């Protein structure tokens, strides 16, 4: 499924776990999918979330540069996952 005009922060939650995605404004759309029916890929245990420019593609001319950024932060109990992992040791 493609969602148009999604920029900024997106949070996906699953119980006490979540993933926070923050993207630059150059990414205009968001795609959420999983390989349903592909048993070998374990489709029942995950979804893919990807920022993109889907609805209105960007044209980049030779020698031009197009830059977009995204940060992905997994969390557990509201803290970055690596922090929660350190506390459990």
Secondary structure in CASP SS format (residue, H / E / C, confidence):
PFRMAT SS
TARGET T0000
AUTHOR 0000-0000-0000
METHOD secondary structure of the structure
MODEL  1
X C 1.00
X E 1.00
X E 1.00
X E 1.00
X C 1.00
X C 1.00
X C 1.00
X E 1.00
X E 1.00
X E 1.00
X E 1.00
X E 1.00
X E 1.00
X E 1.00
X C 1.00
X C 1.00
X E 1.00
X E 1.00
X E 1.00
X E 1.00
X E 1.00
X E 1.00
X E 1.00
X C 1.00
X C 1.00
X C 1.00
X C 1.00
X C 1.00
X E 1.00
X E 1.00
X E 1.00
X E 1.00
X E 1.00
X C 1.00
X C 1.00
X C 1.00
X C 1.00
X C 1.00
X H 1.00
X H 1.00
X H 1.00
X C 1.00
X H 1.00
X H 1.00
X H 1.00
X C 1.00
X C 1.00
X E 1.00
X E 1.00
X E 1.00
X E 1.00
X E 1.00
X C 1.00
X C 1.00
X C 1.00
X C 1.00
X C 1.00
X C 1.00
X C 1.00
X C 1.00
X C 1.00
X C 1.00
X C 1.00
X C 1.00
X C 1.00
X C 1.00
X C 1.00
X C 1.00
X C 1.00
X E 1.00
X E 1.00
X E 1.00
X E 1.00
X E 1.00
X E 1.00
X E 1.00
X C 1.00
X C 1.00
X E 1.00
X E 1.00
X H 1.00
X H 1.00
X H 1.00
X H 1.00
X H 1.00
X H 1.00
X H 1.00
X C 1.00
X C 1.00
END
